[in-house]
Amino acid sequence: MDPISTRKLPELSPAEVRRYDRHLILPEVGAEGQARLKASGVLVVGAGGLGSPLLLYLAAAGVGRIGLVEFDRVDESNLQRQVLHGTKDVGRTKLASAIDRIRDINPNVSLEPYETALTSGNAMDICRGYDVIVDGTDNFPTRYLVNDVSVLLGKPNVYGSIFRFEGQLSVFWAPHGPCYRCLYPEPPPPGMVPSCAEGGVLGVLPGVVGALQATETVKLLLGRGETMLGRLLLYDALAMQFRELRLGKDPSCPVCGEAPTITEPIDYDQFCGVHSPGTEQSTDVAEVDPREAQERIRNGAYLLDVRNRDEWEFARLEGAVLIPLPELSDRIDEVPRDRDLIVYCRSGRRSALACLLLAASGRSSATNLRGGILAWAEQIDPDIPTY
């Protein structure tokens, strides 16, 4: 495998020779390979669970220029897995926290922060100047956008994803193999796949997957070894099993196929009907705020919880009936047709989809609880545990 960058290689300073000594004695790296890392630029999208090990190891390895796209703030619930941030950082922007930590790891790295959501309007400009794009996101809107822009720019996309106890890893590089859309041509319906905030994630899982992403990135920059191009790695932490699937390029892929229909970046909401990160959500589902919902419940409204059973055991609203969203289609006859219906989940995304399913079955009174049980805890009952 040839290295990504062909630009003139810089010299290593005496301090860098000391710092990277364990790299320099590896024949597969050596002084030339370390200089390649120094000359390279990598864009990491996200400074959360996957971004934490990614950024730490890329900086420690001596990647010369690291771009970081992140607009979120550190929350206490992040600390169980996002090891880039500490207790002292709660409330700070993740970008500021990440910069402090990376500079402590390796002050030789040039950091290029982008405190913004990646959108169709800025993605090409942000991604264009880097050798490798690394996807450290946890949502479908940005994941598809990262893929499409990587294809349009001809750059490798080091992909990783995590959920509960399972992770995935691959390298997508359209000129040389498949892209993410060859594997998943279209995103799932809005709310069908819970986020890590809704479904949970084992804290050490992103450490494993993110470290593997960093490994693939370094190999691409060095031009050494066999990458995950054309392969998908599946990791099951509970079983401690790794499985590998072969991936082929899809000739009908809408972005990298023989007759592409996607020729410029598009936002997720343009082809999937859900809002992109950093934008306002638009939906045709009727919504109700917690205080109005409380009054309607007192007047006999039917309260439907569509979260999973573990969430139900942890916290619930009094009088609610549980039918997890994946079971709703099969159990929809259990929901009355002649009652005022209020549907809730953790934050309002899964319950919005549930309302659409209920309306399609003739239950047009279904109303989504805006903000879910989190909003109820904030506005109505602070004793309800939040997660």
C-alpha positions, -999 to 999 in steps of 0.1 A, spaced: 0 0 0 13 34 -10 13 62 16 -14 88 13 7 119 12 34 125 -15 44 160 -3 80 168 6 88 153 40 99 176 69 129 170 91 124 156 126 138 178 154 160 163 181 131 165 205 109 147 181 135 120 176 135 114 214 97 115 216 91 90 188 120 67 196 98 36 198 84 44 163 118 51 148 132 17 157 103 -1 139 115 -9 103 79 -3 91 80 32 104 115 46 108 125 82 103 108 84 69 75 70 82 75 94 112 82 123 89 52 112 68 30 113 99 44 148 107 35 159 71 0 145 72 -33 161 80 -63 142 95 -98 155 101 -117 139 130 -154 145 131 -165 143 167 -148 145 201 -170 121 219 -167 83 226 -149 74 194 -132 107 190 -115 104 225 -92 75 217 -88 86 181 -75 120 190 -53 108 219 -36 82 198 -33 103 166 -17 131 186 6 107 204 16 91 171 28 125 158 3 133 131 13 168 123 -20 185 117 -53 174 132 -86 191 124 -115 186 148 -152 192 141 -172 194 173 -199 218 187 -212 200 218 -205 206 255 -192 181 280 -219 166 301 -215 145 332 -231 115 314 -202 117 288 -175 108 313 -183 71 315 -167 66 280 -154 99 266 -120 97 282 -107 128 264 -127 149 290 -126 150 328 -148 161 356 -133 196 356 -145 199 320 -182 195 326 -200 224 310 -171 234 288 -171 230 251 -157 196 240 -136 215 216 -118 235 243 -115 204 265 -100 184 236 -75 211 227 -62 213 262 -58 175 265 -42 170 230 -17 198 236 -7 181 268 -3 148 250 18 163 222 25 200 218 41 194 184 7 188 168 -10 216 150 -47 217 159 -74 232 136 -107 234 155 -141 238 138 -167 246 164 -197 239 142 -219 211 130 -208 195 97 -234 204 71 -238 203 34 -228 240 33 -194 237 50 -184 200 47 -165 203 14 -145 233 25 -136 217 59 -127 183 46 -108 193 14 -75 201 30 -69 167 49 -54 134 38 -78 112 58 -113 118 72 -121 98 103 -158 94 113 -161 97 151 -198 105 150 -228 88 166 -256 99 143 -268 90 108 -270 126 94 -233 132 99 -223 97 90 -239 98 56 -226 134 50 -190 123 59 -193 94 35 -206 115 6 -181 142 10 -152 117 13 -164 101 -20 -167 134 -38 -132 145 -27 -117 111 -33 -105 107 3 -104 77 26 -131 76 53 -121 56 84 -155 45 97 -164 33 132 -197 29 150 -208 17 184 -240 7 201 -246 -11 234 -220 -39 233 -212 -40 196 -189 -21 173 -181 -19 136 -150 -8 117 -141 -3 81 -122 19 56 -142 33 28 -123 48 -2 -144 51 -33 -116 51 -59 -102 18 -45 -133 1 -30 -168 5 -16 -182 34 3 -206 34 33 -236 37 10 -225 5 -8 -231 -12 25 -261 9 37 -276 27 7 -303 45 27 -305 55 63 -331 39 86 -364 56 92 -361 85 117 -361 72 153 -360 35 143 -324 30 156 -319 45 191 -289 66 197 -263 57 223 -281 82 246 -313 62 242 -300 26 239 -268 28 261 -232 19 254 -206 0 273 -180 26 284 -150 7 272 -165 -1 237 -155 32 220 -120 27 234 -116 -5 214 -132 7 182 -117 42 184 -82 27 189 -88 5 158 -98 35 138 -66 53 149 -46 22 138 -62 22 104 -55 59 100 -18 56 109 -15 26 84 -30 47 56 -7 76 63 24 53 64 13 32 34 20 1 55 0 -31 61 -34 -42 49 -62 -19 58 -99 -27 63 -107 -15 28 -133 -38 14 -138 -55 48 -162 -48 77 -151 -58 112 -178 -67 137 -169 -66 174 -191 -82 201 -177 -71 235 -200 -95 255 -188 -126 235 -153 -111 230 -156 -120 193 -144 -104 161 -160 -113 129 -151 -101 94 -173 -96 63 -161 -90 28 -176 -59 12 -179 -53 -25 -185 -21 -45 -221 -16 -55 -224 -5 -92 -258 11 -84 -245 30 -54 -261 65 -55 -228 83 -47 -199 61 -59 -217 38 -85 -216 38 -122 -244 64 -125 -243 84 -93 -274 105 -84 -257 123 -55 -232 147 -70 -230 173 -42 -233 172 -4 -269 169 9 -282 172 44 -299 142 59 -333 159 62 -334 163 24 -336 126 18 -348 111 51 -372 135 67 -352 141 99 -333 171 110 -295 173 108 -274 181 139 -273 218 147 -306 225 129 -341 229 141 -363 198 139 -393 199 116 -420 173 119 -456 168 109 -463 149 142 -485 168 166 -467 176 199 -477 186 234 -455 201 261 -453 184 295 -477 207 313 -505 204 288 -499 166 287 -503 165 324 -537 181 322 -548 158 294 -536 127 313 -557 139 343 -587 141 319 -582 104 308 -556 105 280 -540 71 273 -502 74 280 -480 51 258 -443 45 266 -423 32 235 -389 29 252 -372 -4 258 -378 -25 289 -346 -16 306 -354 21 304 -389 14 317 -375 -3 348 -352 26 354 -378 54 352 -414 57 340 -444 80 341 -472 70 364 -501 53 345 -482 47 313 -484 15 293 -452 1 278 -451 -11 242 -414 -8 230 -412 8 195 -399 -24 178 -430 -42 190 -455 -15 182 -465 -27 147 -473 -62 159 -491 -50 190 -509 -19 176 -543 -34 183 -536 -31 220 -537 7 217 -572 21 218 -587 39 188 -612 60 208 -589 76 234 -568 107 235 -532 93 230 -500 108 243 -468 89 234 -434 94 249 -398 80 249 -366 94 264 -363 126 243 -392 126 218 -375 110 187 -388 74 189 -422 85 201 -425 108 170 -421 77 148 -446 58 170 -471 86 164 -467 82 126 -473 44 129 -503 50 151 -518 76 127 -513 52 98 -534 27 117 -562 51 122 -553 65 156 -550 101 145 -552 115 180 -517 103 188 -496 132 202 -459 132 209 -447 144 243 -422 171 233 -388 164 249 -399 130 263 -394 119 298 -364 142 301 -386 172 296 -412 158 321 -385 154 347 -373 190 341 -407 206 341 -430 184 361 -413 159 384 -376 164 392 -376 132 413 -378 111 381 -343 97 374 -328 110 341 -303 92 319 
